[in-house]
Amino acid sequence: MTHGVEEWTGTSLWQRLKVAFAYPVHFTRGVFSPANDLLEKTVRQPGTNRPVRCFVMLDGGLAAARPGLAGEVEAWFAARRERLELAAEPLVLPGGEAAKNDPDLPGELIGRLLEARLCRHSYLIAAGGGAVLDAAGFAGALFHRGLRLVRLPSTVLAQNDAGVGVKNGVNRHGIKNALGTFAPPFAVINDLEFLRTLADRDWIGGVAEAFKVALIRDAEFLEWLTGAAPALAARGESAMEEAVRRCADLHLRHIREGGDPFESGEARPLDFGHWSAHKLESLSHNRIGHGEAVAFGLALDCAYAVSRGWLGGNEFERVAGALRTCGFPLWYPECDDKDEAGRLRLLEGLEEFREHLGGELTLTFPDGPGRSRDAREVDIPLMLGAHGLLREKFGGGGAS
């Protein structure tokens, strides 16, 4: 980091700061098993005589799937009381998008952190799906200008995407992530045993993000995913473990090497397929899960890319077929919702996404397998044609 004034330009002082961020993404099994010391090693502060203080937040869905989890957490900390202090009983948060939709929750969480008298050298440990990690991380980033956040993602979607990045956010006024912060975590620990608690829908939901990043970044991974689709759908643990690791690695590589970790520019490659996905989630009042909506968004944008000559029709068929094999419907009744003027409401997502970007609309599309291109304009008739193609191919059955 550099300090002080670097330039004098007559009437202006220019300050330049360089801050390097580094955090590990660990993979383990049984993070709160008695003999597993990974979390302790992660938060340990050498040279400090006082126990490290930690506050634990748990996803309500995870706690329901593992009824004894809060007790496991307390027992794990009790066995290390000379070195670690659990500042309060584990706090259970609403699971899923309810955590991000509740306007009062961030303030309530900050109140709990105040009651626990945490300082900036304390740790917030959040275990759960991406929505809970987002809400907990948002509160933690505001408290004392930022607690040290350790994420324990418990879903595929969180372990391979949402939980390993640098964003936190909550929803407001029907807009996804309308409020948020960029606050890199102190560490991420992916406990692969957590995935065993998932319902089939959540097990497969995160695979859409793997297809997303493979389509625009890694043709070899895309080839592997299409071949592994049956094993992933059948809850093959070794297949899912590899998918999570490779997807997380690609996301981390993009954040590290993409030149825009805090998304100051106009392009958001990792939001490929998300302009319609976010709108579809909103139209369904979150009945359609994020992974399911992303799968639809990928299919829609791939069909559009075919019409523009950027992707071969056979590649679209291969990807759509693999997504269907995984269990994604690729069509929902909300896809055809219209406003009072008869306009397709899904297309409102384009303007909402432009606002989310903060400037000019820039969308990422595949440019052949494993490659991408950015487009600043969308040919609406061609996009409507892609929409009609999905309705024709997938709207007749399996949509729910």
Number of C-alpha atoms within 10 A of each C-alpha: 7 10 9 10 10 11 11 10 7 6 5 8 11 10 12 11 10 8 7 6 10 10 12 12 19 14 15 12 13 14 23 20 12 14 9 14 13 16 17 16 10 15 22 14 14 7 6 9 9 11 16 20 20 24 21 21 24 25 26 21 20 23 18 13 15 13 12 10 16 19 13 16 18 17 15 21 19 14 11 15 13 12 18 19 18 21 19 17 14 19 15 20 23 17 20 20 23 17 24 27 19 14 14 10 19 21 13 12 20 19 14 15 21 13 11 16 12 19 15 13 14 19 23 28 26 29 29 29 28 30 27 33 32 27 28 32 33 25 28 26 23 16 20 14 10 20 24 22 25 26 29 29 29 30 30 31 27 26 30 27 25 23 33 27 21 16 21 27 22 28 20 14 8 14 18 20 19 13 13 18 18 16 22 23 26 20 21 25 24 28 20 21 14 21 21 14 17 17 12 13 15 19 21 25 24 28 29 25 30 25 25 26 27 25 27 22 21 18 16 12 21 21 17 13 24 19 13 19 22 18 16 23 21 16 16 13 15 11 18 23 17 12 23 23 16 18 26 25 16 20 23 19 11 18 18 13 10 12 11 14 17 13 14 11 14 18 20 16 22 18 18 26 25 26 25 26 26 25 27 30 23 18 18 16 12 16 14 18 20 25 23 28 30 31 29 27 25 29 25 26 24 29 28 26 23 20 17 14 12 19 20 18 14 10 16 21 14 15 22 25 16 19 27 18 18 24 21 25 20 26 27 22 13 18 22 14 15 13 10 7 6 8 12 15 18 22 18 14 19 18 13 18 23 16 13 17 18 12 11 16 20 21 25 20 24 26 20 19 22 18 17 17 16 17 12 11 10 13 11 11 9 16 19 15 16 21 20 16 15 20 18 11 11 17 18 11 10 13 13 12
